[in-house]
Amino acid sequence: MSGAQTRVFIARLADTAVFDPIGDQVGRVRDVVVTLRLGREAPRVLGLVVEVPGRRRIFLPLTRVTSIDSGQVITTGLVNMRRFEQRPTETLVLGELLDRKVTLEEDGSTVTVEDVAMEQQRTRDWTVSRVFVRRPGKGLRRRGDALTVDWDQVSGFSLSEEGQGAANLLATFEKMNVADLATVLHELSPKRRAEVAAALDDERLADVLEELPEDDQVEILGKLENERAADVLEAMQPDDAADLLSELPKHEAEKLLELMQPDEAAPLRRLLEYSDDSAGGMMTTEPVILPPDATVAEALARVRQPELSPALAAQVYVCRPPMETPTGRFIGIAHIQRLLREPPSALVSGVVDSGIEPLQPHVPLAEITHHLATYNLVAVPVVDENNHLLGAVTVDDVLDHLLPEDWRERDRAAVAQVEVPEGGRDGS
């Protein structure tokens, strides 16, 4: 989050104005949404509740916030206007945590919560890190002493270890990597799978869907409200989202595309024009793209982004403007190993490998595989007839198409299993 504070006291965010990138006001902050976790583990911050004109309250994920400064919040400009509805696993900081009586661990005294601070971690996620509390006053007019302590120095907030039902289950899920969580979700009954999927936040559910068999993907998406299904598709990688849409009846896919933000739906529509086993059908439309006058330092900063897969982070695609796919003229690839050997101030145009031939979108799977193996690549650019970059096919995209359809079913016994109660959300 460029230019943002690393620690923000949440009560001070109340009524803060929210702006889009060009300075137009979107609304005002009314609360912050967090998810509590087991024991004393710090809660994860999911996003902001923002009141927009018409007194409608919407949810703004922190992934769509570029800056939190004194007196203002800046967004990416992509704001979903669907009305905010709190989920069972979510907690509102201002509405539910402030004024709560908690126990101070150092002496067992009861204190009152007056504010909590959220802090950005190295992973770029935000967690609740500090708590501003006040001791009881002595006498009729005296206020007690105030102090700020670490989250784990108070008790009375977090989920209890027992009797949590679905909350306990979801807290356990949060500690799993995405592939293992997908395995567990696959093993659930359809009813329980839908319940758990409904309680996961959009980003987490999107990651899990990308790891599930197509049948499970279609089943889960079909049980979500259309507006939320569109949100989840926006959070998925474009090639995975397009693959999922291609499995739906055309009228259902079109309905979801219409509910998506236009700039999110446009690359999916392009991908859907290509055969599933062609370069165009397998490519992602969001590789790392830079202009020729970008520096090596800028390139390395881009590939450090944690949301990038290793294959996409391995090379930068240098193109003439515009930088969004389909781009201007494709110039070549800057490999990360070469970037690491160059001065930070050097230009990427000076380290471009122009000897790697890009692929056309109609190229079949066998030719893509041969191309990757011949040039020892983990990803290959895809261009149109005018040499505009359309996207990139990565080796993991190719593996998904080369492996048998039931590859996720194999050796499941070797994967750690989590027992999941078959009851409702409360685990009953």
C-alpha positions as a Markdown table, in Angstrom:
| # | Residue | x | y | z |
|---|---|---|---|---|
| 1 | Met | 0.0 | 0.0 | 0.0 |
| 2 | Ser | 2.1 | 2.8 | -1.3 |
| 3 | Gly | 2.4 | 5.9 | 0.9 |
| 4 | Ala | 0.3 | 4.4 | 3.7 |
| 5 | Gln | 0.9 | 4.5 | 7.4 |
| 6 | Thr | 2.1 | 1.2 | 8.8 |
| 7 | Arg | -0.1 | 1.6 | 12.0 |
| 8 | Val | -3.5 | 3.2 | 12.2 |
| 9 | Phe | -5.7 | 3.6 | 15.2 |
| 10 | Ile | -9.1 | 2.5 | 14.0 |
| 11 | Ala | -11.4 | 4.8 | 16.1 |
| 12 | Arg | -9.6 | 7.7 | 14.4 |
| 13 | Leu | -10.7 | 6.4 | 11.0 |
| 14 | Ala | -14.4 | 6.9 | 11.9 |
| 15 | Asp | -16.0 | 9.5 | 9.5 |
| 16 | Thr | -12.7 | 9.7 | 7.5 |
| 17 | Ala | -13.4 | 10.7 | 3.9 |
| 18 | Val | -12.7 | 8.1 | 1.2 |
| 19 | Phe | -11.5 | 9.3 | -2.2 |
| 20 | Asp | -10.9 | 7.7 | -5.6 |
| 21 | Pro | -7.5 | 8.2 | -7.4 |
| 22 | Ile | -8.6 | 11.5 | -9.1 |
| 23 | Gly | -9.7 | 13.1 | -5.9 |
| 24 | Asp | -13.5 | 12.6 | -6.0 |
| 25 | Gln | -15.1 | 11.6 | -2.7 |
| 26 | Val | -16.6 | 8.1 | -2.6 |
| 27 | Gly | -17.9 | 8.2 | 0.9 |
| 28 | Arg | -16.9 | 8.0 | 4.6 |
| 29 | Val | -15.5 | 5.3 | 6.8 |
| 30 | Arg | -18.1 | 3.9 | 9.2 |
| 31 | Asp | -16.3 | 0.8 | 10.5 |
| 32 | Val | -13.5 | -1.7 | 10.0 |
| 33 | Val | -14.1 | -5.4 | 9.4 |
| 34 | Val | -11.8 | -8.0 | 11.0 |
| 35 | Thr | -11.9 | -11.7 | 11.6 |
| 36 | Leu | -11.0 | -13.0 | 15.1 |
| 37 | Arg | -8.7 | -16.0 | 15.4 |
| 38 | Leu | -7.9 | -18.7 | 17.9 |
| 39 | Gly | -6.3 | -17.9 | 21.2 |
| 40 | Arg | -4.2 | -14.7 | 21.2 |
| 41 | Glu | -3.4 | -14.6 | 17.5 |
| 42 | Ala | -3.9 | -11.1 | 16.1 |
| 43 | Pro | -7.1 | -10.6 | 14.0 |
| 44 | Arg | -6.8 | -10.1 | 10.3 |
| 45 | Val | -8.2 | -6.9 | 8.9 |
| 46 | Leu | -10.5 | -7.6 | 5.9 |
| 47 | Gly | -11.6 | -4.1 | 4.9 |
| 48 | Leu | -13.6 | -1.0 | 5.6 |
| 49 | Val | -17.4 | -0.3 | 5.8 |
| 50 | Val | -17.9 | 2.8 | 3.8 |
| 51 | Glu | -21.1 | 4.9 | 3.7 |
| 52 | Val | -21.7 | 6.2 | 0.2 |
| 53 | Pro | -24.4 | 8.7 | -1.0 |
| 54 | Gly | -27.9 | 7.4 | -0.3 |
| 55 | Arg | -26.8 | 6.2 | 3.2 |
| 56 | Arg | -25.8 | 2.9 | 1.6 |
| 57 | Arg | -23.0 | 1.0 | 3.4 |
| 58 | Ile | -20.7 | -1.0 | 1.2 |
| 59 | Phe | -17.6 | -3.1 | 1.9 |
| 60 | Leu | -14.2 | -1.8 | 0.6 |
| 61 | Pro | -11.5 | -4.6 | 0.8 |
| 62 | Leu | -8.1 | -3.3 | 1.9 |
| 63 | Thr | -6.8 | -4.8 | -1.4 |
| 64 | Arg | -8.6 | -1.8 | -3.0 |
| 65 | Val | -7.1 | 0.8 | -0.7 |
| 66 | Thr | -3.8 | 2.4 | -1.9 |
| 67 | Ser | -3.3 | 4.8 | 1.0 |
| 68 | Ile | -4.5 | 5.5 | 4.5 |
| 69 | Asp | -3.2 | 8.9 | 5.6 |
| 70 | Ser | -4.3 | 11.5 | 8.2 |
| 71 | Gly | -7.8 | 12.6 | 7.3 |
| 72 | Gln | -8.3 | 10.5 | 4.1 |
| 73 | Val | -8.4 | 7.1 | 2.5 |
| 74 | Ile | -7.5 | 6.6 | -1.1 |
| 75 | Thr | -8.9 | 3.8 | -3.2 |
| 76 | Thr | -7.9 | 2.2 | -6.5 |
| 77 | Gly | -11.2 | 3.5 | -7.9 |
| 78 | Leu | -12.8 | 0.0 | -8.1 |
| 79 | Val | -15.7 | 0.1 | -5.6 |
| 80 | Asn | -18.4 | -2.5 | -5.5 |
| 81 | Met | -21.7 | -0.7 | -4.6 |
| 82 | Arg | -23.4 | -3.8 | -3.3 |
| 83 | Arg | -24.8 | -3.3 | 0.2 |
| 84 | Phe | -22.5 | -4.6 | 3.0 |
| 85 | Glu | -23.8 | -7.6 | 4.9 |
| 86 | Gln | -21.8 | -8.8 | 7.8 |
| 87 | Arg | -20.9 | -12.5 | 7.8 |
| 88 | Pro | -20.9 | -14.8 | 10.8 |
| 89 | Thr | -17.1 | -14.9 | 11.0 |
| 90 | Glu | -16.7 | -11.1 | 10.7 |
| 91 | Thr | -16.4 | -8.6 | 13.6 |
| 92 | Leu | -16.9 | -4.9 | 13.4 |
| 93 | Val | -14.3 | -3.0 | 15.4 |
| 94 | Leu | -16.2 | 0.1 | 16.2 |
| 95 | Gly | -19.5 | -1.6 | 16.6 |
| 96 | Glu | -18.4 | -4.6 | 18.6 |
| 97 | Leu | -14.9 | -4.3 | 20.1 |
| 98 | Leu | -14.8 | -0.7 | 21.5 |
| 99 | Asp | -16.1 | -0.4 | 25.1 |
| 100 | Arg | -15.6 | -4.1 | 25.6 |
| 101 | Lys | -14.3 | -5.2 | 29.1 |
| 102 | Val | -11.2 | -7.3 | 28.7 |
| 103 | Thr | -8.6 | -8.7 | 31.1 |
| 104 | Leu | -5.0 | -7.3 | 31.3 |
| 105 | Glu | -2.7 | -10.2 | 31.4 |
| 106 | Glu | 0.0 | -8.6 | 33.5 |
| 107 | Asp | -2.1 | -8.2 | 36.6 |
| 108 | Gly | -5.5 | -9.8 | 35.8 |
| 109 | Ser | -7.3 | -6.4 | 36.1 |
| 110 | Thr | -10.4 | -5.6 | 34.0 |
| 111 | Val | -9.9 | -2.7 | 31.6 |
| 112 | Thr | -12.1 | -1.0 | 29.0 |
| 113 | Val | -11.1 | -0.9 | 25.3 |
| 114 | Glu | -11.1 | 2.6 | 23.9 |
| 115 | Asp | -9.3 | 2.0 | 20.6 |
| 116 | Val | -7.4 | -0.7 | 18.7 |
| 117 | Ala | -4.6 | -0.2 | 16.1 |
| 118 | Met | -4.2 | -2.1 | 12.9 |
| 119 | Glu | -0.7 | -2.5 | 11.4 |
| 120 | Gln | 0.5 | -3.6 | 7.9 |
| 121 | Gln | 2.8 | -6.7 | 8.0 |
| 122 | Arg | 5.7 | -7.5 | 5.6 |
| 123 | Thr | 3.2 | -9.7 | 3.7 |
| 124 | Arg | 1.2 | -6.5 | 3.0 |
| 125 | Asp | -1.7 | -8.0 | 5.0 |
| 126 | Trp | -3.1 | -5.9 | 7.9 |
| 127 | Thr | -3.6 | -7.2 | 11.4 |
| 128 | Val | -4.9 | -5.8 | 14.7 |
| 129 | Ser | -1.6 | -5.3 | 16.6 |
| 130 | Arg | -2.3 | -2.9 | 19.6 |
| 131 | Val | -5.1 | -2.2 | 22.0 |
| 132 | Phe | -5.6 | 1.2 | 23.8 |
| 133 | Val | -7.3 | 0.5 | 27.1 |
| 134 | Arg | -8.2 | 2.4 | 30.3 |
| 135 | Arg | -8.2 | 1.1 | 33.9 |
| 136 | Pro | -11.3 | 1.8 | 36.1 |
| 137 | Gly | -11.2 | 5.2 | 37.8 |
| 138 | Lys | -11.0 | 5.8 | 41.5 |
| 139 | Gly | -13.6 | 8.1 | 42.9 |
| 140 | Leu | -16.5 | 9.8 | 41.2 |
| 141 | Arg | -14.7 | 12.2 | 39.0 |
| 142 | Arg | -11.3 | 10.5 | 38.3 |
| 143 | Arg | -10.6 | 8.6 | 35.1 |
| 144 | Gly | -8.4 | 5.6 | 35.3 |
| 145 | Asp | -4.9 | 5.4 | 33.7 |
| 146 | Ala | -4.8 | 4.7 | 30.0 |
| 147 | Leu | -2.2 | 2.5 | 28.3 |
| 148 | Thr | -1.5 | 0.9 | 25.0 |
| 149 | Val | -0.6 | -2.8 | 25.0 |
| 150 | Asp | 0.1 | -5.6 | 22.4 |
| 151 | Trp | -2.9 | -7.6 | 21.3 |
| 152 | Asp | -1.7 | -10.7 | 23.0 |
| 153 | Gln | -1.4 | -8.9 | 26.4 |
| 154 | Val | -5.2 | -8.8 | 26.8 |
| 155 | Ser | -7.8 | -11.6 | 26.9 |
| 156 | Gly | -11.5 | -11.6 | 26.2 |
| 157 | Phe | -11.4 | -10.8 | 22.5 |
| 158 | Ser | -10.5 | -13.9 | 20.6 |
| 159 | Leu | -12.4 | -17.0 | 19.7 |
| 160 | Ser | -12.4 | -19.6 | 22.5 |
| 161 | Glu | -10.7 | -23.0 | 21.9 |
| 162 | Glu | -13.9 | -25.0 | 22.5 |
| 163 | Gly | -17.5 | -24.7 | 21.5 |
| 164 | Gln | -16.9 | -22.6 | 18.4 |
| 165 | Gly | -18.6 | -24.7 | 15.8 |
| 166 | Ala | -18.1 | -23.2 | 12.3 |
| 167 | Ala | -16.0 | -20.3 | 13.7 |
| 168 | Asn | -13.5 | -22.8 | 15.1 |
| 169 | Leu | -13.4 | -24.6 | 11.8 |
| 170 | Leu | -12.8 | -21.5 | 9.8 |
| 171 | Ala | -10.1 | -20.3 | 12.2 |
| 172 | Thr | -8.4 | -23.7 | 11.6 |
| 173 | Phe | -8.8 | -23.3 | 7.8 |
| 174 | Glu | -7.1 | -19.9 | 7.9 |
| 175 | Lys | -3.8 | -21.6 | 9.0 |
| 176 | Met | -3.8 | -24.0 | 6.1 |
| 177 | Asn | -2.2 | -23.3 | 2.7 |
| 178 | Val | -4.6 | -23.0 | -0.2 |
| 179 | Ala | -4.0 | -26.4 | -1.7 |
| 180 | Asp | -4.6 | -28.2 | 1.5 |
| 181 | Leu | -7.8 | -26.2 | 2.2 |
| 182 | Ala | -9.0 | -27.1 | -1.3 |
| 183 | Thr | -8.4 | -30.8 | -0.5 |
| 184 | Val | -10.4 | -30.5 | 2.7 |
| 185 | Leu | -13.2 | -28.6 | 1.0 |
| 186 | His | -13.4 | -31.2 | -1.7 |
| 187 | Glu | -14.0 | -33.9 | 0.9 |
| 188 | Leu | -17.0 | -32.2 | 2.5 |
| 189 | Ser | -20.6 | -32.9 | 1.7 |
| 190 | Pro | -22.1 | -30.5 | -0.8 |
| 191 | Lys | -24.2 | -28.9 | 2.0 |
| 192 | Arg | -21.2 | -28.3 | 4.3 |
| 193 | Arg | -19.0 | -27.3 | 1.4 |
| 194 | Ala | -21.5 | -24.5 | 0.5 |
| 195 | Glu | -21.7 | -23.3 | 4.1 |
| 196 | Val | -17.9 | -23.1 | 4.5 |
| 197 | Ala | -17.5 | -21.4 | 1.1 |
| 198 | Ala | -20.1 | -18.8 | 2.0 |
| 199 | Ala | -18.2 | -17.9 | 5.2 |
| 200 | Leu | -14.8 | -17.5 | 3.5 |
| 201 | Asp | -13.9 | -14.0 | 2.4 |
| 202 | Asp | -13.8 | -13.3 | -1.3 |
| 203 | Glu | -10.0 | -13.4 | -1.7 |
| 204 | Arg | -9.6 | -16.7 | 0.2 |
| 205 | Leu | -12.5 | -18.3 | -1.7 |
| 206 | Ala | -11.1 | -17.2 | -5.0 |
| 207 | Asp | -7.7 | -18.8 | -4.2 |
| 208 | Val | -9.4 | -22.0 | -3.1 |
| 209 | Leu | -11.5 | -22.2 | -6.2 |
| 210 | Glu | -8.4 | -22.1 | -8.4 |
| 211 | Glu | -7.2 | -25.3 | -6.7 |
| 212 | Leu | -10.5 | -27.2 | -6.9 |
| 213 | Pro | -11.7 | -29.6 | -9.7 |
| 214 | Glu | -14.1 | -27.9 | -12.2 |
| 215 | Asp | -17.1 | -29.8 | -10.9 |
| 216 | Asp | -16.6 | -28.4 | -7.4 |
| 217 | Gln | -15.9 | -24.9 | -8.7 |
| 218 | Val | -19.2 | -24.9 | -10.7 |
| 219 | Glu | -21.1 | -26.3 | -7.7 |
| 220 | Ile | -19.8 | -23.7 | -5.2 |
| 221 | Leu | -20.2 | -20.8 | -7.6 |
| 222 | Gly | -23.7 | -21.8 | -8.3 |
| 223 | Lys | -24.7 | -21.7 | -4.7 |
| 224 | Leu | -23.5 | -18.1 | -4.2 |
| 225 | Glu | -25.6 | -15.0 | -4.7 |
| 226 | Asn | -24.9 | -13.7 | -8.2 |
| 227 | Glu | -23.4 | -10.5 | -6.9 |
| 228 | Arg | -21.0 | -12.3 | -4.6 |
| 229 | Ala | -20.1 | -14.8 | -7.4 |
| 230 | Ala | -19.1 | -11.9 | -9.6 |
| 231 | Asp | -16.9 | -10.5 | -6.7 |
| 232 | Val | -15.2 | -13.9 | -6.4 |
| 233 | Leu | -14.5 | -14.1 | -10.1 |
| 234 | Glu | -13.0 | -10.7 | -10.0 |
| 235 | Ala | -10.6 | -11.9 | -7.3 |
| 236 | Met | -9.5 | -15.0 | -9.3 |
| 237 | Gln | -6.7 | -15.0 | -11.8 |
| 238 | Pro | -8.2 | -14.1 | -15.2 |
| 239 | Asp | -7.3 | -17.4 | -16.9 |
| 240 | Asp | -8.8 | -19.4 | -14.0 |
| 241 | Ala | -11.9 | -17.3 | -13.9 |
| 242 | Ala | -12.3 | -17.7 | -17.7 |
| 243 | Asp | -12.0 | -21.4 | -17.4 |
| 244 | Leu | -14.7 | -21.5 | -14.7 |
| 245 | Leu | -17.0 | -19.3 | -16.8 |
| 246 | Ser | -16.5 | -21.6 | -19.8 |
| 247 | Glu | -18.0 | -24.4 | -17.7 |
| 248 | Leu | -21.2 | -22.5 | -17.1 |
| 249 | Pro | -24.2 | -22.2 | -19.5 |
| 250 | Lys | -23.6 | -19.2 | -21.7 |
| 251 | His | -26.5 | -17.2 | -20.3 |
| 252 | Glu | -25.3 | -17.7 | -16.7 |
| 253 | Ala | -21.7 | -16.7 | -17.6 |
| 254 | Glu | -23.0 | -13.6 | -19.4 |
| 255 | Lys | -25.1 | -12.6 | -16.3 |
| 256 | Leu | -22.0 | -12.8 | -14.1 |
| 257 | Leu | -19.8 | -10.9 | -16.6 |
| 258 | Glu | -22.4 | -8.1 | -16.6 |
| 259 | Leu | -22.3 | -7.9 | -12.8 |
| 260 | Met | -18.5 | -7.6 | -12.8 |
| 261 | Gln | -16.6 | -4.3 | -13.1 |
| 262 | Pro | -16.2 | -3.6 | -16.8 |
| 263 | Asp | -12.4 | -3.5 | -16.6 |
| 264 | Glu | -12.4 | -6.9 | -14.8 |
| 265 | Ala | -14.8 | -8.5 | -17.2 |
| 266 | Ala | -13.1 | -7.3 | -20.4 |
| 267 | Pro | -10.0 | -9.6 | -20.2 |
| 268 | Leu | -12.3 | -12.6 | -19.4 |
| 269 | Arg | -14.4 | -12.0 | -22.5 |
| 270 | Arg | -11.2 | -12.0 | -24.6 |
| 271 | Leu | -10.0 | -15.2 | -23.0 |
| 272 | Leu | -13.3 | -16.9 | -23.6 |
| 273 | Glu | -12.9 | -16.3 | -27.4 |
| 274 | Tyr | -10.0 | -18.9 | -27.5 |
| 275 | Ser | -10.0 | -22.7 | -27.3 |
| 276 | Asp | -9.3 | -24.0 | -23.8 |
| 277 | Asp | -6.2 | -25.9 | -24.8 |
| 278 | Ser | -4.6 | -23.0 | -26.9 |
| 279 | Ala | -2.1 | -20.4 | -25.8 |
| 280 | Gly | -4.9 | -17.8 | -25.8 |
| 281 | Gly | -7.1 | -20.0 | -23.6 |
| 282 | Met | -4.4 | -20.8 | -21.1 |
| 283 | Met | -2.7 | -17.4 | -20.8 |
| 284 | Thr | -3.0 | -15.0 | -17.9 |
| 285 | Thr | -3.7 | -11.4 | -19.0 |
| 286 | Glu | -1.9 | -9.9 | -16.0 |
| 287 | Pro | 1.9 | -10.6 | -16.3 |
| 288 | Val | 4.3 | -8.0 | -15.1 |
| 289 | Ile | 4.5 | -5.3 | -17.8 |
| 290 | Leu | 6.8 | -2.3 | -17.9 |
| 291 | Pro | 7.8 | 0.3 | -20.4 |
| 292 | Pro | 11.4 | 0.4 | -21.8 |
| 293 | Asp | 12.3 | 3.5 | -19.8 |
| 294 | Ala | 11.5 | 1.7 | -16.4 |
| 295 | Thr | 14.5 | 1.0 | -14.2 |
| 296 | Val | 15.7 | -2.3 | -12.9 |
| 297 | Ala | 14.7 | -1.1 | -9.4 |
| 298 | Glu | 11.1 | -0.6 | -10.6 |
| 299 | Ala | 11.2 | -4.1 | -12.2 |
| 300 | Leu | 12.4 | -5.8 | -9.0 |
| 301 | Ala | 9.9 | -3.9 | -6.9 |
| 302 | Arg | 7.1 | -5.2 | -9.1 |
| 303 | Val | 8.2 | -8.9 | -9.1 |
| 304 | Arg | 8.4 | -8.8 | -5.3 |
| 305 | Gln | 4.6 | -8.5 | -5.0 |
| 306 | Pro | 3.6 | -11.5 | -2.9 |
| 307 | Glu | 0.4 | -12.2 | -5.0 |
| 308 | Leu | 2.5 | -13.1 | -8.0 |
| 309 | Ser | 3.2 | -16.8 | -8.7 |
| 310 | Pro | 6.9 | -17.8 | -9.0 |
| 311 | Ala | 6.4 | -18.3 | -12.7 |
| 312 | Leu | 5.0 | -14.8 | -13.3 |
| 313 | Ala | 7.6 | -13.2 | -11.0 |
| 314 | Ala | 10.5 | -14.8 | -13.0 |
| 315 | Gln | 10.4 | -12.3 | -15.8 |
| 316 | Val | 9.2 | -8.9 | -16.8 |
| 317 | Tyr | 7.5 | -8.2 | -20.2 |
| 318 | Val | 8.8 | -4.9 | -21.8 |
| 319 | Cys | 6.3 | -3.2 | -24.1 |
| 320 | Arg | 5.4 | 0.2 | -25.6 |
| 321 | Pro | 2.4 | 1.9 | -24.0 |
| 322 | Pro | -0.4 | 1.2 | -23.3 |
| 323 | Met | 0.7 | -1.1 | -20.5 |
| 324 | Glu | -2.6 | -3.0 | -20.1 |
| 325 | Thr | -3.2 | -6.0 | -22.3 |
| 326 | Pro | -3.5 | -5.8 | -25.2 |
| 327 | Thr | -0.4 | -3.6 | -24.9 |
| 328 | Gly | 1.5 | -1.5 | -27.4 |
| 329 | Arg | 4.3 | -3.2 | -29.3 |
| 330 | Phe | 6.0 | -6.1 | -27.5 |
| 331 | Ile | 9.8 | -5.6 | -27.2 |
| 332 | Gly | 11.1 | -8.5 | -25.2 |
| 333 | Ile | 11.6 | -10.2 | -21.8 |
| 334 | Ala | 13.8 | -9.1 | -18.9 |
| 335 | His | 14.7 | -12.2 | -16.8 |
| 336 | Ile | 14.9 | -11.8 | -13.1 |
| 337 | Gln | 18.3 | -13.4 | -12.9 |
| 338 | Arg | 19.7 | -10.7 | -15.3 |
| 339 | Leu | 17.9 | -8.0 | -13.4 |
| 340 | Leu | 19.5 | -9.0 | -10.2 |
| 341 | Arg | 23.0 | -8.6 | -11.7 |
| 342 | Glu | 22.3 | -5.0 | -13.0 |
| 343 | Pro | 22.6 | -1.6 | -11.2 |
| 344 | Pro | 19.2 | -0.5 | -9.8 |
| 345 | Ser | 19.3 | 2.7 | -12.0 |
| 346 | Ala | 19.8 | 0.8 | -15.2 |
| 347 | Leu | 16.9 | 0.7 | -17.7 |
| 348 | Val | 15.1 | -2.6 | -18.4 |
| 349 | Ser | 15.4 | -1.9 | -22.1 |
| 350 | Gly | 19.1 | -2.5 | -21.7 |
| 351 | Val | 18.7 | -6.1 | -20.4 |
| 352 | Val | 15.8 | -7.2 | -22.7 |
| 353 | Asp | 16.1 | -10.7 | -24.2 |
| 354 | Ser | 14.6 | -10.3 | -27.7 |
| 355 | Gly | 15.6 | -13.7 | -28.9 |
| 356 | Ile | 12.6 | -15.5 | -27.4 |
| 357 | Glu | 9.9 | -15.8 | -30.0 |
| 358 | Pro | 6.5 | -15.1 | -28.6 |
| 359 | Leu | 3.5 | -17.4 | -29.4 |
| 360 | Gln | 0.3 | -16.6 | -31.2 |
| 361 | Pro | -2.9 | -17.2 | -29.3 |
| 362 | His | -4.1 | -20.1 | -31.5 |
| 363 | Val | -1.0 | -22.2 | -30.8 |
| 364 | Pro | -2.0 | -25.6 | -29.4 |
| 365 | Leu | -0.8 | -27.2 | -26.1 |
| 366 | Ala | 1.8 | -29.5 | -27.7 |
| 367 | Glu | 3.6 | -26.6 | -29.3 |
| 368 | Ile | 3.5 | -24.5 | -26.1 |
| 369 | Thr | 5.1 | -27.4 | -24.2 |
| 370 | His | 7.8 | -27.8 | -26.8 |
| 371 | His | 8.5 | -24.1 | -26.8 |
| 372 | Leu | 8.9 | -23.9 | -23.0 |
| 373 | Ala | 11.2 | -27.0 | -23.0 |
| 374 | Thr | 13.3 | -25.8 | -25.9 |
| 375 | Tyr | 14.1 | -22.4 | -24.3 |
| 376 | Asn | 14.1 | -23.6 | -20.7 |
| 377 | Leu | 11.3 | -21.1 | -19.8 |
| 378 | Val | 8.8 | -20.9 | -17.0 |
| 379 | Ala | 6.5 | -18.6 | -19.0 |
| 380 | Val | 6.2 | -17.5 | -22.6 |
| 381 | Pro | 4.6 | -14.3 | -24.0 |
| 382 | Val | 1.5 | -14.4 | -26.2 |
| 383 | Val | 1.1 | -11.7 | -28.9 |
| 384 | Asp | -1.4 | -10.9 | -31.6 |
| 385 | Glu | -0.7 | -10.5 | -35.3 |
| 386 | Asn | 0.4 | -6.9 | -34.7 |
| 387 | Asn | 2.9 | -7.9 | -31.9 |
| 388 | His | 0.8 | -6.5 | -29.1 |
| 389 | Leu | 1.2 | -8.5 | -25.9 |
| 390 | Leu | -2.0 | -10.3 | -25.0 |
| 391 | Gly | -0.7 | -12.3 | -21.9 |
| 392 | Ala | 1.6 | -15.0 | -20.9 |
| 393 | Val | 1.3 | -18.8 | -20.5 |
| 394 | Thr | 3.1 | -20.2 | -17.4 |
| 395 | Val | 4.4 | -23.6 | -16.8 |
| 396 | Asp | 1.8 | -24.3 | -14.1 |
| 397 | Asp | -0.9 | -23.4 | -16.6 |
| 398 | Val | 0.6 | -26.0 | -18.9 |
| 399 | Leu | 0.8 | -28.6 | -16.2 |
| 400 | Asp | -2.9 | -28.2 | -15.3 |
| 401 | His | -3.7 | -29.2 | -18.9 |
| 402 | Leu | -1.1 | -32.0 | -19.2 |
| 403 | Leu | -2.0 | -33.8 | -16.0 |
| 404 | Pro | -4.9 | -36.3 | -15.9 |
| 405 | Glu | -8.3 | -34.7 | -15.0 |
| 406 | Asp | -8.4 | -36.7 | -11.7 |
| 407 | Trp | -4.8 | -35.8 | -10.6 |
| 408 | Arg | -6.2 | -33.9 | -7.6 |
| 409 | Glu | -7.9 | -37.2 | -6.5 |
| 410 | Arg | -4.7 | -39.1 | -6.3 |
| 411 | Asp | -2.7 | -39.7 | -3.1 |
| 412 | Arg | -5.3 | -37.8 | -1.1 |
| 413 | Ala | -4.8 | -40.2 | 1.7 |
| 414 | Ala | -1.3 | -38.8 | 2.1 |
| 415 | Val | -2.7 | -35.3 | 2.7 |
| 416 | Ala | -3.5 | -34.3 | 6.3 |
| 417 | Gln | -7.2 | -34.5 | 6.9 |
| 418 | Val | -9.3 | -32.2 | 9.0 |
| 419 | Glu | -12.5 | -33.6 | 10.6 |
| 420 | Val | -15.4 | -31.3 | 9.8 |
| 421 | Pro | -18.8 | -31.6 | 11.5 |
| 422 | Glu | -21.7 | -32.0 | 9.1 |
| 423 | Gly | -24.1 | -29.7 | 10.9 |
| 424 | Gly | -24.9 | -26.1 | 10.3 |
| 425 | Arg | -22.7 | -23.0 | 10.7 |
| 426 | Asp | -22.5 | -23.5 | 14.4 |
| 427 | Gly | -21.4 | -27.0 | 14.0 |
| 428 | Ser | -24.5 | -28.5 | 15.5 |
